[in-house]
């Protein structure tokens, strides 16, 4: 029996970064800034690594204090 496709956004992001690394993943319309799937995956991994190094673990809650936009996502 085959494994069902996961709905984990992190797993999907890694796959998209591999399949289409230079395609836009996010576009901020107000100033036309963009992030590719490669950039978004790299940024996500860096934030996750930093949170783990600070003692965070799965299930912990985080409060984000940043204006809404590319940096928030």
N, C-alpha and C positions, 0 to 999 in steps of 0.2 A: 504494500500500500504506500502511496506517495505522501509526503508530508504536506500539510496545507500551507499555503502561502501566508507568511507572517504579516500582521498589520502593524508591526513595530516601525515607527517613522525613522528611527535611527538605522535600522537595517535597510530600509528602502533608500534612504539618503546615500548610504555607502554604495548601494547598487547603482543608483543614478550617477553618482560621482565617477564610478568606474565605466558606465556605459556612455555617458555624455558629459564628460568633465568640463567642457568649455561652453555648454549651453547655459543660458540664464536660469537661475533657480529663483532669484528674487529681483524684483525691479521696484525701486522707490520712485513713484511717479513725480513727486514734488520737485525732485532735483535730478532725476534720471540716473541715479546711482544704481549699480547692479552688482550682484554676486553670482558667480557661476556655481554649479554643483560642486566642483572641486574646492573652491574657496569656502563654501558653506560647510562642507564636510570637514575640512581642516579646522575651521573656527570652532565647530561643534566639538571635535575631538580635543582641542586645546582647553575649552571651557570645562568639559567633563573631566579631563585629567587634573585641572586645577582644583575643581571641587573635591575630587577624591583625595588629592594631596592635603586638602584642608580638613579632611575627616568626614566628608559627606559620604553617605552610602545610599543604596537604592531604598526608596520609600521616604527619604528625608524631603522636607519641603524647603523651597527657596523663594525668597522675596526678591523680585527684580526691581531695581530703581534706575531706570533709564527711559528716556523719551521713546515713544513708539516710533518705529522705523526699522531700517536694516539692522542697526545695532541691537535693537530689542529682540528681533527674530534670531 
